[in-house]
């Protein structure tokens, strides 16, 4: 993600390339043989040191 305010909000990890990186987190349950998404959101990835 880019285009965010500079400097970014406190606690937001920004990579050396100046881009925020995210991974998708989904919590799934299987009910009666069918998978359902119960939670779905992006999680910021901490840049490598």
mmCIF entry with sequence, helices, sheets and N, C-alpha, C, O atoms, coordinates in Angstrom:
data_MODEL
# 
_entry.id   MODEL 
# 
_entity.id                         1 
_entity.type                       polymer 
_entity.pdbx_number_of_molecules   1 
# 
_entity_poly.entity_id                      1 
_entity_poly.type                           'polypeptide(L)' 
_entity_poly.nstd_linkage                   no 
_entity_poly.nstd_monomer                   no 
_entity_poly.pdbx_seq_one_letter_code       
;(UNK)(UNK)(UNK)(UNK)(UNK)(UNK)(UNK)(UNK)(UNK)(UNK)(UNK)(UNK)(UNK)(UNK)(UNK)(UNK)
(UNK)(UNK)(UNK)(UNK)(UNK)(UNK)(UNK)(UNK)(UNK)(UNK)(UNK)(UNK)(UNK)(UNK)(UNK)(UNK)
(UNK)(UNK)(UNK)(UNK)(UNK)(UNK)(UNK)(UNK)(UNK)(UNK)(UNK)(UNK)(UNK)(UNK)(UNK)(UNK)
(UNK)
;
_entity_poly.pdbx_seq_one_letter_code_can   XXXXXXXXXXXXXXXXXXXXXXXXXXXXXXXXXXXXXXXXXXXXXXXXX 
_entity_poly.pdbx_strand_id                 A 
# 
loop_
_entity_poly_seq.entity_id 
_entity_poly_seq.num 
_entity_poly_seq.mon_id 
_entity_poly_seq.hetero 
1 1  UNK n 
1 2  UNK n 
1 3  UNK n 
1 4  UNK n 
1 5  UNK n 
1 6  UNK n 
1 7  UNK n 
1 8  UNK n 
1 9  UNK n 
1 10 UNK n 
1 11 UNK n 
1 12 UNK n 
1 13 UNK n 
1 14 UNK n 
1 15 UNK n 
1 16 UNK n 
1 17 UNK n 
1 18 UNK n 
1 19 UNK n 
1 20 UNK n 
1 21 UNK n 
1 22 UNK n 
1 23 UNK n 
1 24 UNK n 
1 25 UNK n 
1 26 UNK n 
1 27 UNK n 
1 28 UNK n 
1 29 UNK n 
1 30 UNK n 
1 31 UNK n 
1 32 UNK n 
1 33 UNK n 
1 34 UNK n 
1 35 UNK n 
1 36 UNK n 
1 37 UNK n 
1 38 UNK n 
1 39 UNK n 
1 40 UNK n 
1 41 UNK n 
1 42 UNK n 
1 43 UNK n 
1 44 UNK n 
1 45 UNK n 
1 46 UNK n 
1 47 UNK n 
1 48 UNK n 
1 49 UNK n 
# 
_struct_asym.id          A 
_struct_asym.entity_id   1 
# 
_struct_sheet.id               AA1 
_struct_sheet.type             ? 
_struct_sheet.number_strands   2 
_struct_sheet.details          ? 
# 
_struct_sheet_order.sheet_id     AA1 
_struct_sheet_order.range_id_1   1 
_struct_sheet_order.range_id_2   2 
_struct_sheet_order.offset       ? 
_struct_sheet_order.sense        anti-parallel 
# 
loop_
_struct_sheet_range.sheet_id 
_struct_sheet_range.id 
_struct_sheet_range.beg_label_comp_id 
_struct_sheet_range.beg_label_asym_id 
_struct_sheet_range.beg_label_seq_id 
_struct_sheet_range.pdbx_beg_PDB_ins_code 
_struct_sheet_range.end_label_comp_id 
_struct_sheet_range.end_label_asym_id 
_struct_sheet_range.end_label_seq_id 
_struct_sheet_range.pdbx_end_PDB_ins_code 
_struct_sheet_range.beg_auth_comp_id 
_struct_sheet_range.beg_auth_asym_id 
_struct_sheet_range.beg_auth_seq_id 
_struct_sheet_range.end_auth_comp_id 
_struct_sheet_range.end_auth_asym_id 
_struct_sheet_range.end_auth_seq_id 
AA1 1 UNK A 22 ? UNK A 31 ? UNK A 22 UNK A 31 
AA1 2 UNK A 34 ? UNK A 44 ? UNK A 34 UNK A 44 
# 
loop_
_atom_site.group_PDB 
_atom_site.id 
_atom_site.type_symbol 
_atom_site.label_atom_id 
_atom_site.label_alt_id 
_atom_site.label_comp_id 
_atom_site.label_asym_id 
_atom_site.label_entity_id 
_atom_site.label_seq_id 
_atom_site.pdbx_PDB_ins_code 
_atom_site.Cartn_x 
_atom_site.Cartn_y 
_atom_site.Cartn_z 
_atom_site.occupancy 
_atom_site.B_iso_or_equiv 
_atom_site.pdbx_formal_charge 
_atom_site.auth_seq_id 
_atom_site.auth_comp_id 
_atom_site.auth_asym_id 
_atom_site.auth_atom_id 
_atom_site.pdbx_PDB_model_num 
ATOM 1   N N  . UNK A 1 1  ? 0.851   -1.158  0.000  1.00 0.00 ? 1  UNK A N  1 
ATOM 2   C CA . UNK A 1 1  ? 0.000   0.000   0.000  1.00 0.00 ? 1  UNK A CA 1 
ATOM 3   C C  . UNK A 1 1  ? 0.900   1.224   0.000  1.00 0.00 ? 1  UNK A C  1 
ATOM 4   O O  . UNK A 1 1  ? 1.879   1.285   0.743  1.00 0.00 ? 1  UNK A O  1 
ATOM 5   N N  . UNK A 1 2  ? 0.570   2.184   -0.823 1.00 0.00 ? 2  UNK A N  1 
ATOM 6   C CA . UNK A 1 2  ? 1.300   3.435   -0.808 1.00 0.00 ? 2  UNK A CA 1 
ATOM 7   C C  . UNK A 1 2  ? 0.306   4.585   -0.829 1.00 0.00 ? 2  UNK A C  1 
ATOM 8   O O  . UNK A 1 2  ? -0.902  4.366   -0.915 1.00 0.00 ? 2  UNK A O  1 
ATOM 9   N N  . UNK A 1 3  ? 0.814   5.814   -0.751 1.00 0.00 ? 3  UNK A N  1 
ATOM 10  C CA . UNK A 1 3  ? -0.065  6.964   -0.741 1.00 0.00 ? 3  UNK A CA 1 
ATOM 11  C C  . UNK A 1 3  ? -0.564  7.329   0.647  1.00 0.00 ? 3  UNK A C  1 
ATOM 12  O O  . UNK A 1 3  ? -1.518  8.096   0.777  1.00 0.00 ? 3  UNK A O  1 
ATOM 13  N N  . UNK A 1 4  ? 0.061   6.799   1.680  1.00 0.00 ? 4  UNK A N  1 
ATOM 14  C CA . UNK A 1 4  ? -0.330  7.096   3.052  1.00 0.00 ? 4  UNK A CA 1 
ATOM 15  C C  . UNK A 1 4  ? 0.378   8.379   3.507  1.00 0.00 ? 4  UNK A C  1 
ATOM 16  O O  . UNK A 1 4  ? 1.333   8.809   2.860  1.00 0.00 ? 4  UNK A O  1 
ATOM 17  N N  . UNK A 1 5  ? -0.076  9.007   4.623  1.00 0.00 ? 5  UNK A N  1 
ATOM 18  C CA . UNK A 1 5  ? 0.547   10.242  5.097  1.00 0.00 ? 5  UNK A CA 1 
ATOM 19  C C  . UNK A 1 5  ? 2.013   10.044  5.454  1.00 0.00 ? 5  UNK A C  1 
ATOM 20  O O  . UNK A 1 5  ? 2.406   8.966   5.900  1.00 0.00 ? 5  UNK A O  1 
ATOM 21  N N  . UNK A 1 6  ? 2.816   11.073  5.261  1.00 0.00 ? 6  UNK A N  1 
ATOM 22  C CA . UNK A 1 6  ? 4.236   11.019  5.624  1.00 0.00 ? 6  UNK A CA 1 
ATOM 23  C C  . UNK A 1 6  ? 4.467   12.002  6.753  1.00 0.00 ? 6  UNK A C  1 
ATOM 24  O O  . UNK A 1 6  ? 4.132   13.173  6.576  1.00 0.00 ? 6  UNK A O  1 
ATOM 25  N N  . UNK A 1 7  ? 4.998   11.634  7.866  1.00 0.00 ? 7  UNK A N  1 
ATOM 26  C CA . UNK A 1 7  ? 5.337   10.256  8.214  1.00 0.00 ? 7  UNK A CA 1 
ATOM 27  C C  . UNK A 1 7  ? 4.079   9.451   8.510  1.00 0.00 ? 7  UNK A C  1 
ATOM 28  O O  . UNK A 1 7  ? 3.034   10.020  8.826  1.00 0.00 ? 7  UNK A O  1 
ATOM 29  N N  . UNK A 1 8  ? 4.179   8.115   8.406  1.00 0.00 ? 8  UNK A N  1 
ATOM 30  C CA . UNK A 1 8  ? 3.004   7.278   8.686  1.00 0.00 ? 8  UNK A CA 1 
ATOM 31  C C  . UNK A 1 8  ? 2.634   7.354   10.170 1.00 0.00 ? 8  UNK A C  1 
ATOM 32  O O  . UNK A 1 8  ? 3.452   7.776   10.987 1.00 0.00 ? 8  UNK A O  1 
ATOM 33  N N  . UNK A 1 9  ? 1.436   6.958   10.517 1.00 0.00 ? 9  UNK A N  1 
ATOM 34  C CA . UNK A 1 9  ? 1.026   6.934   11.927 1.00 0.00 ? 9  UNK A CA 1 
ATOM 35  C C  . UNK A 1 9  ? 1.974   6.083   12.773 1.00 0.00 ? 9  UNK A C  1 
ATOM 36  O O  . UNK A 1 9  ? 2.558   5.118   12.281 1.00 0.00 ? 9  UNK A O  1 
ATOM 37  N N  . UNK A 1 10 ? 2.120   6.445   14.041 1.00 0.00 ? 10 UNK A N  1 
ATOM 38  C CA . UNK A 1 10 ? 2.998   5.713   14.958 1.00 0.00 ? 10 UNK A CA 1 
ATOM 39  C C  . UNK A 1 10 ? 2.624   4.241   15.001 1.00 0.00 ? 10 UNK A C  1 
ATOM 40  O O  . UNK A 1 10 ? 1.445   3.891   15.051 1.00 0.00 ? 10 UNK A O  1 
ATOM 41  N N  . UNK A 1 11 ? 3.637   3.381   14.981 1.00 0.00 ? 11 UNK A N  1 
ATOM 42  C CA . UNK A 1 11 ? 3.425   1.949   15.079 1.00 0.00 ? 11 UNK A CA 1 
ATOM 43  C C  . UNK A 1 11 ? 3.152   1.249   13.762 1.00 0.00 ? 11 UNK A C  1 
ATOM 44  O O  . UNK A 1 11 ? 2.984   0.030   13.738 1.00 0.00 ? 11 UNK A O  1 
ATOM 45  N N  . UNK A 1 12 ? 3.103   1.997   12.655 1.00 0.00 ? 12 UNK A N  1 
ATOM 46  C CA . UNK A 1 12 ? 2.865   1.392   11.351 1.00 0.00 ? 12 UNK A CA 1 
ATOM 47  C C  . UNK A 1 12 ? 4.211   1.032   10.734 1.00 0.00 ? 12 UNK A C  1 
ATOM 48  O O  . UNK A 1 12 ? 5.021   1.923   10.480 1.00 0.00 ? 12 UNK A O  1 
ATOM 49  N N  . UNK A 1 13 ? 4.473   -0.257  10.485 1.00 0.00 ? 13 UNK A N  1 
ATOM 50  C CA . UNK A 1 13 ? 5.766   -0.668  9.944  1.00 0.00 ? 13 UNK A CA 1 
ATOM 51  C C  . UNK A 1 13 ? 5.874   -0.380  8.445  1.00 0.00 ? 13 UNK A C  1 
ATOM 52  O O  . UNK A 1 13 ? 5.073   -0.873  7.650  1.00 0.00 ? 13 UNK A O  1 
ATOM 53  N N  . UNK A 1 14 ? 6.866   0.416   8.073  1.00 0.00 ? 14 UNK A N  1 
ATOM 54  C CA . UNK A 1 14 ? 7.082   0.760   6.669  1.00 0.00 ? 14 UNK A CA 1 
ATOM 55  C C  . UNK A 1 14 ? 8.397   0.137   6.231  1.00 0.00 ? 14 UNK A C  1 
ATOM 56  O O  . UNK A 1 14 ? 9.401   0.256   6.933  1.00 0.00 ? 14 UNK A O  1 
ATOM 57  N N  . UNK A 1 15 ? 8.405   -0.527  5.077  1.00 0.00 ? 15 UNK A N  1 
ATOM 58  C CA . UNK A 1 15 ? 9.604   -1.158  4.552  1.00 0.00 ? 15 UNK A CA 1 
ATOM 59  C C  . UNK A 1 15 ? 10.603  -0.135  4.033  1.00 0.00 ? 15 UNK A C  1 
ATOM 60  O O  . UNK A 1 15 ? 10.275  1.043   3.893  1.00 0.00 ? 15 UNK A O  1 
ATOM 61  N N  . UNK A 1 16 ? 11.819  -0.581  3.748  1.00 0.00 ? 16 UNK A N  1 
ATOM 62  C CA . UNK A 1 16 ? 12.870  0.288   3.213  1.00 0.00 ? 16 UNK A CA 1 
ATOM 63  C C  . UNK A 1 16 ? 12.445  0.907   1.885  1.00 0.00 ? 16 UNK A C  1 
ATOM 64  O O  . UNK A 1 16 ? 12.935  1.971   1.508  1.00 0.00 ? 16 UNK A O  1 
ATOM 65  N N  . UNK A 1 17 ? 11.539  0.243   1.181  1.00 0.00 ? 17 UNK A N  1 
ATOM 66  C CA . UNK A 1 17 ? 11.062  0.753   -0.102 1.00 0.00 ? 17 UNK A CA 1 
ATOM 67  C C  . UNK A 1 17 ? 9.966   1.808   0.071  1.00 0.00 ? 17 UNK A C  1 
ATOM 68  O O  . UNK A 1 17 ? 9.459   2.335   -0.920 1.00 0.00 ? 17 UNK A O  1 
ATOM 69  N N  . UNK A 1 18 ? 9.589   2.128   1.332  1.00 0.00 ? 18 UNK A N  1 
ATOM 70  C CA . UNK A 1 18 ? 8.583   3.138   1.602  1.00 0.00 ? 18 UNK A CA 1 
ATOM 71  C C  . UNK A 1 18 ? 7.157   2.658   1.416  1.00 0.00 ? 18 UNK A C  1 
ATOM 72  O O  . UNK A 1 18 ? 6.230   3.466   1.377  1.00 0.00 ? 18 UNK A O  1 
ATOM 73  N N  . UNK A 1 19 ? 6.972   1.347   1.302  1.00 0.00 ? 19 UNK A N  1 
ATOM 74  C CA . UNK A 1 19 ? 5.658   0.764   1.057  1.00 0.00 ? 19 UNK A CA 1 
ATOM 75  C C  . UNK A 1 19 ? 5.228   -0.043  2.277  1.00 0.00 ? 19 UNK A C  1 
ATOM 76  O O  . UNK A 1 19 ? 6.038   -0.739  2.890  1.00 0.00 ? 19 UNK A O  1 
ATOM 77  N N  . UNK A 1 20 ? 3.944   0.057   2.625  1.00 0.00 ? 20 UNK A N  1 
ATOM 78  C CA . UNK A 1 20 ? 3.385   -0.797  3.676  1.00 0.00 ? 20 UNK A CA 1 
ATOM 79  C C  . UNK A 1 20 ? 3.064   -2.146  3.053  1.00 0.00 ? 20 UNK A C  1 
ATOM 80  O O  . UNK A 1 20 ? 2.452   -2.210  1.987  1.00 0.00 ? 20 UNK A O  1 
ATOM 81  N N  . UNK A 1 21 ? 3.469   -3.212  3.705  1.00 0.00 ? 21 UNK A N  1 
ATOM 82  C CA . UNK A 1 21 ? 3.198   -4.556  3.205  1.00 0.00 ? 21 UNK A CA 1 
ATOM 83  C C  . UNK A 1 21 ? 2.217   -5.246  4.145  1.00 0.00 ? 21 UNK A C  1 
ATOM 84  O O  . UNK A 1 21 ? 2.338   -5.145  5.366  1.00 0.00 ? 21 UNK A O  1 
ATOM 85  N N  . UNK A 1 22 ? 1.240   -5.950  3.562  1.00 0.00 ? 22 UNK A N  1 
ATOM 86  C CA . UNK A 1 22 ? 0.205   -6.618  4.337  1.00 0.00 ? 22 UNK A CA 1 
ATOM 87  C C  . UNK A 1 22 ? 0.056   -8.065  3.899  1.00 0.00 ? 22 UNK A C  1 
ATOM 88  O O  . UNK A 1 22 ? 0.375   -8.425  2.766  1.00 0.00 ? 22 UNK A O  1 
ATOM 89  N N  . UNK A 1 23 ? -0.433  -8.881  4.811  1.00 0.00 ? 23 UNK A N  1 
ATOM 90  C CA . UNK A 1 23 ? -0.835  -10.255 4.504  1.00 0.00 ? 23 UNK A CA 1 
ATOM 91  C C  . UNK A 1 23 ? -2.300  -10.392 4.889  1.00 0.00 ? 23 UNK A C  1 
ATOM 92  O O  . UNK A 1 23 ? -2.774  -9.755  5.830  1.00 0.00 ? 23 UNK A O  1 
ATOM 93  N N  . UNK A 1 24 ? -2.996  -11.221 4.156  1.00 0.00 ? 24 UNK A N  1 
ATOM 94  C CA . UNK A 1 24 ? -4.397  -11.464 4.432  1.00 0.00 ? 24 UNK A CA 1 
ATOM 95  C C  . UNK A 1 24 ? -4.521  -12.529 5.522  1.00 0.00 ? 24 UNK A C  1 
ATOM 96  O O  . UNK A 1 24 ? -3.887  -13.581 5.447  1.00 0.00 ? 24 UNK A O  1 
ATOM 97  N N  . UNK A 1 25 ? -5.334  -12.250 6.521  1.00 0.00 ? 25 UNK A N  1 
ATOM 98  C CA . UNK A 1 25 ? -5.596  -13.209 7.586  1.00 0.00 ? 25 UNK A CA 1 
ATOM 99  C C  . UNK A 1 25 ? -7.066  -13.586 7.521  1.00 0.00 ? 25 UNK A C  1 
ATOM 100 O O  . UNK A 1 25 ? -7.943  -12.725 7.591  1.00 0.00 ? 25 UNK A O  1 
ATOM 101 N N  . UNK A 1 26 ? -7.328  -14.887 7.386  1.00 0.00 ? 26 UNK A N  1 
ATOM 102 C CA . UNK A 1 26 ? -8.706  -15.376 7.393  1.00 0.00 ? 26 UNK A CA 1 
ATOM 103 C C  . UNK A 1 26 ? -8.834  -16.476 8.436  1.00 0.00 ? 26 UNK A C  1 
ATOM 104 O O  . UNK A 1 26 ? -7.961  -17.334 8.568  1.00 0.00 ? 26 UNK A O  1 
ATOM 105 N N  . UNK A 1 27 ? -9.921  -16.435 9.164  1.00 0.00 ? 27 UNK A N  1 
ATOM 106 C CA . UNK A 1 27 ? -10.257 -17.502 10.104 1.00 0.00 ? 27 UNK A CA 1 
ATOM 107 C C  . UNK A 1 27 ? -11.428 -18.256 9.484  1.00 0.00 ? 27 UNK A C  1 
ATOM 108 O O  . UNK A 1 27 ? -12.469 -17.673 9.181  1.00 0.00 ? 27 UNK A O  1 
ATOM 109 N N  . UNK A 1 28 ? -11.239 -19.561 9.300  1.00 0.00 ? 28 UNK A N  1 
ATOM 110 C CA . UNK A 1 28 ? -12.236 -20.390 8.637  1.00 0.00 ? 28 UNK A CA 1 
ATOM 111 C C  . UNK A 1 28 ? -12.779 -21.442 9.602  1.00 0.00 ? 28 UNK A C  1 
ATOM 112 O O  . UNK A 1 28 ? -12.070 -21.907 10.495 1.00 0.00 ? 28 UNK A O  1 
ATOM 113 N N  . UNK A 1 29 ? -14.027 -21.805 9.411  1.00 0.00 ? 29 UNK A N  1 
ATOM 114 C CA . UNK A 1 29 ? -14.599 -22.937 10.141 1.00 0.00 ? 29 UNK A CA 1 
ATOM 115 C C  . UNK A 1 29 ? -15.246 -23.869 9.121  1.00 0.00 ? 29 UNK A C  1 
ATOM 116 O O  . UNK A 1 29 ? -15.697 -23.443 8.057  1.00 0.00 ? 29 UNK A O  1 
ATOM 117 N N  . UNK A 1 30 ? -15.278 -25.130 9.470  1.00 0.00 ? 30 UNK A N  1 
ATOM 118 C CA . UNK A 1 30 ? -15.950 -26.106 8.620  1.00 0.00 ? 30 UNK A CA 1 
ATOM 119 C C  . UNK A 1 30 ? -17.206 -26.554 9.341  1.00 0.00 ? 30 UNK A C  1 
ATOM 120 O O  . UNK A 1 30 ? -17.150 -27.086 10.450 1.00 0.00 ? 30 UNK A O  1 
ATOM 121 N N  . UNK A 1 31 ? -18.344 -26.329 8.691  1.00 0.00 ? 31 UNK A N  1 
ATOM 122 C CA . UNK A 1 31 ? -19.630 -26.632 9.301  1.00 0.00 ? 31 UNK A CA 1 
ATOM 123 C C  . UNK A 1 31 ? -20.451 -27.470 8.332  1.00 0.00 ? 31 UNK A C  1 
ATOM 124 O O  . UNK A 1 31 ? -20.785 -27.012 7.239  1.00 0.00 ? 31 UNK A O  1 
ATOM 125 N N  . UNK A 1 32 ? -20.775 -28.683 8.722  1.00 0.00 ? 32 UNK A N  1 
ATOM 126 C CA . UNK A 1 32 ? -21.553 -29.605 7.885  1.00 0.00 ? 32 UNK A CA 1 
ATOM 127 C C  . UNK A 1 32 ? -20.893 -29.818 6.521  1.00 0.00 ? 32 UNK A C  1 
ATOM 128 O O  . UNK A 1 32 ? -21.564 -29.883 5.491  1.00 0.00 ? 32 UNK A O  1 
ATOM 129 N N  . UNK A 1 33 ? -19.553 -29.924 6.541  1.00 0.00 ? 33 UNK A N  1 
ATOM 130 C CA . UNK A 1 33 ? -18.811 -30.196 5.313  1.00 0.00 ? 33 UNK A CA 1 
ATOM 131 C C  . UNK A 1 33 ? -18.568 -28.987 4.420  1.00 0.00 ? 33 UNK A C  1 
ATOM 132 O O  . UNK A 1 33 ? -18.025 -29.131 3.324  1.00 0.00 ? 33 UNK A O  1 
ATOM 133 N N  . UNK A 1 34 ? -18.960 -27.796 4.869  1.00 0.00 ? 34 UNK A N  1 
ATOM 134 C CA . UNK A 1 34 ? -18.786 -26.574 4.083  1.00 0.00 ? 34 UNK A CA 1 
ATOM 135 C C  . UNK A 1 34 ? -17.891 -25.608 4.858  1.00 0.00 ? 34 UNK A C  1 
ATOM 136 O O  . UNK A 1 34 ? -18.099 -25.384 6.051  1.00 0.00 ? 34 UNK A O  1 
ATOM 137 N N  . UNK A 1 35 ? -16.880 -25.029 4.168  1.00 0.00 ? 35 UNK A N  1 
ATOM 138 C CA . UNK A 1 35 ? -15.995 -24.049 4.796  1.00 0.00 ? 35 UNK A CA 1 
ATOM 139 C C  . UNK A 1 35 ? -16.623 -22.668 4.741  1.00 0.00 ? 35 UNK A C  1 
ATOM 140 O O  . UNK A 1 35 ? -17.162 -22.263 3.711  1.00 0.00 ? 35 UNK A O  1 
ATOM 141 N N  . UNK A 1 36 ? -16.551 -21.936 5.868  1.00 0.00 ? 36 UNK A N  1 
ATOM 142 C CA . UNK A 1 36 ? -17.071 -20.574 5.981  1.00 0.00 ? 36 UNK A CA 1 
ATOM 143 C C  . UNK A 1 36 ? -15.974 -19.646 6.493  1.00 0.00 ? 36 UNK A C  1 
ATOM 144 O O  . UNK A 1 36 ? -15.195 -20.021 7.368  1.00 0.00 ? 36 UNK A O  1 
ATOM 145 N N  . UNK A 1 37 ? -15.917 -18.432 5.943  1.00 0.00 ? 37 UNK A N  1 
ATOM 146 C CA . UNK A 1 37 ? -14.990 -17.419 6.442  1.00 0.00 ? 37 UNK A CA 1 
ATOM 147 C C  . UNK A 1 37 ? -15.689 -16.718 7.609  1.00 0.00 ? 37 UNK A C  1 
ATOM 148 O O  . UNK A 1 37 ? -16.775 -16.160 7.453  1.00 0.00 ? 37 UNK A O  1 
ATOM 149 N N  . UNK A 1 38 ? -15.042 -16.755 8.790  1.00 0.00 ? 38 UNK A N  1 
ATOM 150 C CA . UNK A 1 38 ? -15.638 -16.110 9.956  1.00 0.00 ? 38 UNK A CA 1 
ATOM 151 C C  . UNK A 1 38 ? -14.989 -14.760 10.260 1.00 0.00 ? 38 UNK A C  1 
ATOM 152 O O  . UNK A 1 38 ? -15.640 -13.870 10.807 1.00 0.00 ? 38 UNK A O  1 
ATOM 153 N N  . UNK A 1 39 ? -13.729 -14.604 9.916  1.00 0.00 ? 39 UNK A N  1 
ATOM 154 C CA . UNK A 1 39 ? -13.000 -13.345 10.107 1.00 0.00 ? 39 UNK A CA 1 
ATOM 155 C C  . UNK A 1 39 ? -12.112 -13.133 8.892  1.00 0.00 ? 39 UNK A C  1 
ATOM 156 O O  . UNK A 1 39 ? -11.629 -14.093 8.293  1.00 0.00 ? 39 UNK A O  1 
ATOM 157 N N  . UNK A 1 40 ? -11.896 -11.857 8.526  1.00 0.00 ? 40 UNK A N  1 
ATOM 158 C CA . UNK A 1 40 ? -11.142 -11.546 7.325  1.00 0.00 ? 40 UNK A CA 1 
ATOM 159 C C  . UNK A 1 40 ? -10.580 -10.138 7.481  1.00 0.00 ? 40 UNK A C  1 
ATOM 160 O O  . UNK A 1 40 ? -11.344 -9.174  7.545  1.00 0.00 ? 40 UNK A O  1 
ATOM 161 N N  . UNK A 1 41 ? -9.249  -10.003 7.544  1.00 0.00 ? 41 UNK A N  1 
ATOM 162 C CA . UNK A 1 41 ? -8.661  -8.665  7.602  1.00 0.00 ? 41 UNK A CA 1 
ATOM 163 C C  . UNK A 1 41 ? -7.193  -8.710  7.209  1.00 0.00 ? 41 UNK A C  1 
ATOM 164 O O  . UNK A 1 41 ? -6.576  -9.775  7.157  1.00 0.00 ? 41 UNK A O  1 
ATOM 165 N N  . UNK A 1 42 ? -6.647  -7.530  6.934  1.00 0.00 ? 42 UNK A N  1 
ATOM 166 C CA . UNK A 1 42 ? -5.242  -7.403  6.566  1.00 0.00 ? 42 UNK A CA 1 
ATOM 167 C C  . UNK A 1 42 ? -4.415  -7.216  7.816  1.00 0.00 ? 42 UNK A C  1 
ATOM 168 O O  . UNK A 1 42 ? -4.849  -6.573  8.772  1.00 0.00 ? 42 UNK A O  1 
ATOM 169 N N  . UNK A 1 43 ? -3.202  -7.788  7.805  1.00 0.00 ? 43 UNK A N  1 
ATOM 170 C CA . UNK A 1 43 ? -2.272  -7.654  8.914  1.00 0.00 ? 43 UNK A CA 1 
ATOM 171 C C  . UNK A 1 43 ? -0.988  -7.071  8.351  1.00 0.00 ? 43 UNK A C  1 
ATOM 172 O O  . UNK A 1 43 ? -0.440  -7.591  7.379  1.00 0.00 ? 43 UNK A O  1 
ATOM 173 N N  . UNK A 1 44 ? -0.502  -5.984  8.963  1.00 0.00 ? 44 UNK A N  1 
ATOM 174 C CA . UNK A 1 44 ? 0.737   -5.356  8.505  1.00 0.00 ? 44 UNK A CA 1 
ATOM 175 C C  . UNK A 1 44 ? 1.899   -6.302  8.742  1.00 0.00 ? 44 UNK A C  1 
ATOM 176 O O  . UNK A 1 44 ? 1.976   -6.961  9.778  1.00 0.00 ? 44 UNK A O  1 
ATOM 177 N N  . UNK A 1 45 ? 2.802   -6.362  7.773  1.00 0.00 ? 45 UNK A N  1 
ATOM 178 C CA . UNK A 1 45 ? 4.005   -7.188  7.869  1.00 0.00 ? 45 UNK A CA 1 
ATOM 179 C C  . UNK A 1 45 ? 5.150   -6.302  8.338  1.00 0.00 ? 45 UNK A C  1 
ATOM 180 O O  . UNK A 1 45 ? 5.410   -5.255  7.745  1.00 0.00 ? 45 UNK A O  1 
ATOM 181 N N  . UNK A 1 46 ? 5.831   -6.713  9.389  1.00 0.00 ? 46 UNK A N  1 
ATOM 182 C CA . UNK A 1 46 ? 6.960   -5.953  9.899  1.00 0.00 ? 46 UNK A CA 1 
ATOM 183 C C  . UNK A 1 46 ? 8.136   -6.083  8.947  1.00 0.00 ? 46 UNK A C  1 
ATOM 184 O O  . UNK A 1 46 ? 8.519   -7.196  8.590  1.00 0.00 ? 46 UNK A O  1 
ATOM 185 N N  . UNK A 1 47 ? 8.724   -4.947  8.525  1.00 0.00 ? 47 UNK A N  1 
ATOM 186 C CA . UNK A 1 47 ? 9.864   -5.027  7.624  1.00 0.00 ? 47 UNK A CA 1 
ATOM 187 C C  . UNK A 1 47 ? 11.060  -5.686  8.297  1.00 0.00 ? 47 UNK A C  1 
ATOM 188 O O  . UNK A 1 47 ? 11.233  -5.608  9.513  1.00 0.00 ? 47 UNK A O  1 
ATOM 189 N N  . UNK A 1 48 ? 11.874  -6.330  7.485  1.00 0.00 ? 48 UNK A N  1 
ATOM 190 C CA . UNK A 1 48 ? 13.080  -6.974  8.030  1.00 0.00 ? 48 UNK A CA 1 
ATOM 191 C C  . UNK A 1 48 ? 14.074  -5.906  8.467  1.00 0.00 ? 48 UNK A C  1 
ATOM 192 O O  . UNK A 1 48 ? 14.184  -4.843  7.857  1.00 0.00 ? 48 UNK A O  1 
ATOM 193 N N  . UNK A 1 49 ? 14.790  -6.218  9.534  1.00 0.00 ? 49 UNK A N  1 
ATOM 194 C CA . UNK A 1 49 ? 15.781  -5.267  10.064 1.00 0.00 ? 49 UNK A CA 1 
ATOM 195 C C  . UNK A 1 49 ? 17.034  -5.265  9.235  1.00 0.00 ? 49 UNK A C  1 
ATOM 196 O O  . UNK A 1 49 ? 17.971  -4.526  9.537  1.00 0.00 ? 49 UNK A O  1 
# 
